[in-house]
């Protein structure tokens, strides 16, 4: 059975995502001229977005990855953040851009931003493909936002439910019966 049968509605098409990456990449290129840009991504969800976004940034930049856990296999954040894999690089003097797939409750990202701030970077900003402000539990805003999305369970383009649907080339709303079984 095809994964797409589990999708209630396509929210953002492959073409829309590609265009948004180009637009955001152009703005980041402009904003980070002459800076020491390091793109930091939390695996696994944001890897697809990172790959597309970084190819739209016309500047020298480095990338690094973290693995954090706050969801498990559920649909809501647990509020407890655990660093599973930390960054490999020293952040001193670097301009950090945290590249995130979705800004939801903001709890994980808020924790992460505070943690990284303590490592003496020149600056820290956040780029998120999707923003779900209706779910925010902390005062946190992204500096670069692709799309605001409704309070629905979205998958595809790196976002998953129980490790499935990441490979869909679009962002779609998952049918509730899939995750309420």
N, C-alpha and C positions, 0 to 999 in steps of 0.2 A: 504494500500500500504506500502511496506517495505521501511524503511529509506535508505537501501543500493541501491535502485533504483535511488537515487539522487546523488550517488557517481560516478564521472567520472572515477576515478582510485584509487586503494589502493596504498598509498605511502609507508606505513610501516605496516608490519603485526604484529599480536599479538605476534608472536614468536620473531620478531626483537625487539619489544619494551621490552619484558621480558629480553632478553639477554642484551640490552643496560642498563636497570636498574641495573642488576647484575654487569655489568662492572663499571658503575658509582658509585654504592654503595661500591664496593671494593676499588676504588680510594679514595672516601670520607672517608671510614674507616681508610685507611692508613694515609691520610692527617690530620685527626682530632684526632689522638691518644693523650690522655691526655688533651684534650680541653673540654670546656663547650659548647657543640654543641646545638644550638637551630635552628630547621628548621622552617622557616617562609614562609607561603604560602598565596598567594592571591587567595581567592575564586572567582569563583567556578571552573574555568577551570583546575587549577593545582591539584585538589584534587585526581584525579585518579593516576596521576604521583607520587604525594607525597606518597600515600598509598603503591604503589609498590616499590618506591625508599627507603623509610624508613625501609622496611622489608629486604632490602639488605645492610643496614648499621649495622655492628656488633659492635656498641658502644652504651653506654647510651646516649640518646638524648631526647630533649623535642620538642614539636611542638606547634605552635601558628598560628592563622589565622587573616588575614585582609580582608576586602572587600573594594575594590576601584572601582570607576566607571570612565571610560574614553571612552567607546564605545557606550553605549546605545544599540539600536538594529541595528545600521548601520554596515557597513563592514570596515570602516576606523576609526582610533582613532580621537577623537575630540581635543586632545591636552590638555584638561582641566581635571585635576585629582581631584576627590573628595573622601575623606576617609569616607566610609559609616560605617565601623566597624574597630576600631583600635585594636592593640595587647593588650592582657591582662597582659603580663609580663613586668617586668623591664629588660631592655637590658644591663644594666651596667655589664661590664666584661664578657659578653657572646660572644661566637663565632657564629655569625649569618650566616646561609646559606639560602638565599632566593631561594625557589624552585618555578620555574615558568614553565608554560606549553610551552609558545612560546615567544621568544624575537623578536619583530617585529620592530616598529619604535624606541623603546627603551625609549620613552618619559615617560611612566608611571613608568617603572623600574628605570630610572634615578632619577625621583622625589622621589620615594620610598627609594632608596638607600641613597639619601641626607637627607631625613627625619630621617631615622633610624640611620645614622651616628651621628646625633646630640644627640642621646640618650646614648652615651658613651659605645658602645659595644667594646669588645676586637678586633673583626675583622668582616668584612662583605664580603661575597663572594656570587656569583650567580651560581646556577645550573639551566640550562634550558634544557628541553627535545628537543625543536625545536628552531633553529636559522634561521632567515630570514634576513641576512645582507643586501640584496638588498633594503630593506625598511627602513633601519636605518636613523634616523634624528638627533641623538645625538651620541657623542663619548662614546659608552658603549659596553663592551665585557663581555660575561659570562666566569666564571672561569672553569665551567664544561658544555660541550655541548654534547647533545645526537646526534642529526642529523642536518645538514644544509638542509633547504628545499627551493624549488623554490618559486617565488612570485606568489603563487596560494592561493586560499581560502581553507584552510585545516580544517577539522572537525574530530571528533571522539576522543576516549581516553581522554575525558574531555573537548575537544574543541567543541565549539558550533557555530551555526548560529541561532540567535533568540531563544535561549534556547533548540534547538533540536540537535540531533546527538551526544551528550556527551557520551551516553552509547554504542556507537560502540566500539568494542574491538580493532580496528585498527585506523590508521590515513589515511584519504582519502582526495582526492581533490573533493570539492563540484562542481557539474555541475553549470556553470555560470547562466543558466536560472532559477535556484532556488533562487538566491539572486539578480537577476536583474529584477524580476517581478514587 
